[in-house]
Every structure is written in C-alpha cells, then in structure tokens.
Amino acid sequence: MTYPGDAAADAFAAALYQWRLERSLSKKQLAAEMGFDPSYVSHVEARRHRPTEDFARRAEAVLQAGGAIWQRFREYDQARHGSSERPRVAPVPEQWMPSTGGLIVESELSQLTYVNGAYRCAVRRDLFNAGTEPVTRYLVRVAVDRYPGEPERSNRHYRDHPLTWAELNLDARAGDERMRMTRKHDRDAYKEFWLHFENDDAHFPLYPGQRTRVEYAYTVGEDKWGHWFQRAIRLPTRRLEVRLDFPAELRPVVWGMEGTLTTDASPLRTPVVEETDGDRATFEWSTEDPPLNTRFRLEWRFRAAHADRVPEQAAQSRPSEVMRAAGVVQRGAPVLERAARWFDLPDQAPLAEEIIDRLLDAVERIGHLHDFRHGLGLAAPQLGISWAAAVVRETGADPIVLLNPRIVGESVDHDEQYEGCLSFFDVRGLVSRPLLIEVEHADLTGNTTVTTFRQEAARLVAHEIDHLGGLLYADRMPGDGRLVPAAEFSPEAR
C-alpha cells in the first residue's frame, strides 16, 4: 500500500542524494554541516524517514542546490496534504533562522557544576554564520556578584578579593581546535575576552554558510560566585538549555526569572525540572527561540545547614580539592603527562607574557591557601596550559620566571627530601635531587642565559622542569617508594 506523498518523498531523497554527491560530502559530513545526527540523514535518503521543513531548509542552505531540494520538499508537502495542484516555485531559503545576518546560535547548552567549594561553568554553542563575511573571533563575558542586591558590599568584597584570570582556568575550543584568547576588559568582578578562531598551528575562520561548535569552560570559587546563573541572549538563538548540577546532600532548591533591561523580571514561563541521580541533583530548563536581549536567571538556595560555609571552612577540606578549586589541574589529566611545547621567541612573546601573568596570578593566590615554608612552584601545564613556562618563588624572595628551561648541568652530590605537588597535594614523596643544577632559559626577546640554582631552589626548579617534560615527582621515586599522607607531616615539612 502506498500513501500520499510517497513518490514525492522518493523524489526528495533522490535529489538530496544527487546533490550530496555533487558537493562531495559523505552523509556524516552533511549531517555535521546541517546540525543533524548522521543516522537521520541516512534514514531520509533511504526513505525510512520523511523530510521535515527544517531538514529541507538546512539541506538546501548547505548544499546550495539552486532551489532543487527546496522545490522537491514543497512538492512532497503539497502531496502530503492532499492537493493535486503543482506547487508554485517559492523563493529559496538562504538559511532557516531569522535572517538577521551575522552570527546565529542554533543551540546553546550551559552547565554549571558545583564541586568542593568551586563552580565550573561549561558552555557549548552551535554557531552558524548567516552573514557575508568570515567570523574570526567570538566575545565571551564572565561576571560575578557574591552579594546580589548589595552593590557596596560586593564592590568592597571584589576590591579585596578580585576575580583573576589565573583562577578562571579557561579552556576553549572550536570543533577539535583549541582557540586563542585575548583580553578585552579586566575588572575586579568582570572579565571580557575574545576567543579567536585560530591557534599557533592553524587559522580556521567561520566562513559564511558554515557551522561550528564552540565550547569553553571556566572555574570560579564559591567565595566569589553568588547563588545565581544568568544567560543573556545577545545573538539570535534558536534553543537555549541550562543545567545546574549540585551535590544532593546540600538539598538545593532552584527557581528562575526572566526579563530585560527595560522590563521587570517575571517567573520563567516553564518550570525548572529537577532530577536526583545518586549523590547529584540536577536542574534543567530550556526554551525555544528566546527573544533578543532577554535575560534568563536561575537562582538557588542550599537548605542543608553546612552549605553556607565560609572560605576558611572550605579550606579545611582535602588539600587536593582545595587546589582543584583554585584551578590547579590534578593528577591523571593528559596535560600533565605530555611534554609542553616550547615558545618560538620573540615571535610568541605576547603569548608567553600572557601565560606568565596567569602563572604569577595563580602563585599569588595559591600562596594564601597553604603555608609554603620551603617555597612554591607552578608550571603552566598545572593550569591546563601546555607551554614551557613555570614560576618558582622561594620563601621571602621574588618569583623567578622560566621560559623554555632545560637543565644543562648538575652536581654529583644529591640529597633526598620529601616533596609535595599541587596536582596531588594529599601526599608527599621522598625524591633524590642534585644539590646544584645549571638551567638554560629564555627571556621574551629570545635571548638565553644559564642560571645556577642550589639547595632548595635547585629542587624547586627541577620539580617544575619535570612538569614541563610530562613528569611528576612520583615518577622519580624508586620502585619501593611510598607516598605518605600529608596529614602525617609537621608544618615544617614540604
């Protein structure tokens, strides 16, 4: 038995197949360009699924079939509704979103996760360039307010405890490519930066008619993040989804408001959906075609008595979790297991300078979290940055910056001392190091020099250079060496 529209659906599938071959695209490639699952494209071509208007518009826009695919869909749609009239040729849709030109957000998923005293925000946006010019950068804003409705108190708080670039631990990608970041605005409670469609290895502008998925994530401690999460619609957006992920033991309750700069806020038009899975409670909310300049704000309260702990109390949790919350990448992350890339100086001096700033900010901040009586060191991979840069600060001395460092000489004499590492700070391990090392390192102009380090400084520097080579101190311990819990050490220990 045949149904109305079968022949027209077959004609649509045939046209889709022919134009896909004409454009030398596989089903998977076409699906990626259209924003569909590959299996759906396969089913349409095999006549197992009937085409939708949205599918036809996307296919026509991506394949640029001169109206052929769109016309086959209109014929199918006319037959499906029982009309014997041949449909008139309609204007070919250039794209399926509002024809505003420029960048369009086809879908956004923003997830905020609270773990061990820190919030991690991860945003995924599927972008389409509906304009006439390539897009080479994308603007991102991060704003925090610990005390909403109390501006003087918040301003005072962030003057004393400003939001820093280092603690954000920012990571951003477009597709499979890492994106370069440049700063635009830097305020105590507000950061704005460009994500560029380029990195040191490639440039990948988003050309007209193309799509990509941009993903970025950053971390902010609970001492600087208030109990709210807001998404502002600054670009035409087809779908917005927001997800909050909290520990169930905190007994969170979540509600939401929406409004604009010129209208009063009102409750969300659809409810926030709660689900508990094991020890996590998630809250999800979504909307279709949100109006431009609308602001959607989710707020929450933790009903458990211990939820409103102050930062000093938070610092009493496991040392490794304190460092994780401070933005330090923890053991097991791939970035700690591979050698960092060397800078091409002076050509990459701006990049090196930016990474140095992040390291110095992080060292300053981390220095307040623990009594580092034997000095403090931090390598760029520990912030998720795979470049050969490190900072070492001996007790009572100014920080030492190391770019492209390598050990070119060392003493015969060694000694064994216990070491700790910010990337697994719950334990200490006994490691043998030379008492003197000679290190060749570069400055921003590309000039190299050799510096001699002795005793504690030699151990600190050698530890950080190991990080740049993908080694942890545990890798230098003997086979029968034992990692000892940090709690067994006195304050005098490393």
Summary of the structure (lengths in Angstrom):
residues: 494
radius of gyration: 27.7
end to end distance: 80.4
largest distance: 94.9
contacts: 1490
relative contact order: 0.08
helix: 28%
strand: 34%
